[in-house]
């Protein structure tokens, strides 16, 4: 993989992470307005899945950054 491909992939991951962070914020805002235990449990599970997805993005971004040539880091 060349540095351009790596850089493009990193940028896509960064955009995906930014969008995910907005979704997490919306989920938390929704969660704060809920009172029923079922809604709270569902919202917490959704937030956990979103956080897991975010960790995956960060891991892949780190992998992409490490594979970039030194002059691009």
N, C-alpha and C positions, 0 to 999 in steps of 0.2 A: 504494500500500500504506500503510495507516495504522500508527501506532506500536504498536498492540496486536498487529496481525498480525506486525510485525517482531519485537516482543518475544517473542511465542509461538514464532516460528521460531527465534530465537536460543536460547531455552530448550531446544527440541527438539534443536538442533544440539549444545548443551552436554551434554545427556544422552547423545546418540549418541557424542560424543567421550569422555565418561567411560567408557562401556561399551567403546569401542574400546581405550582405554588398559588396561583390565582384560584384554582379549583379547591385547593385545601382551605384557603381563606374563606371561600364561599361556603364550604362544608362546615367549617367551624362557626361561621355566622349563623347558618341554619340551625346548627346544633344548640347554640345558646338560646334559641327561641322555643325549643321543644321541652315538653314536660313529661311526656309518657315514657315509661321505661323502654318500651319496644322501639320508639323513635330514637331515644338516646343510644340504645345498643346498636341499632342499625347505623346511625351516624358515626359512632365511634369505630365500627367495623369499616365503614367507608374511608374514614380518615386514616386508619391503619393501613388499608390497601394502598391509598395514595402515598403515604409515607414510604411504604415498601417500594413503590414504583419510583419515588424520588431517589431512594438509596441506590436503586439499580441504575438510574440515569447518572448519578454521581460516580458510581464505580466505573461505568463505561466512559464517562468523560475523563476520569483519571487515567484509564487505560489509553485513551486517545492522546492525552497530553504526554504521557510517558513515551509513547511511540513516535512522537514528533521529533524531528532533528533539533539539536540543542539551540540553533539560532532562532527557532520558532517558539521556544518555550517561554 
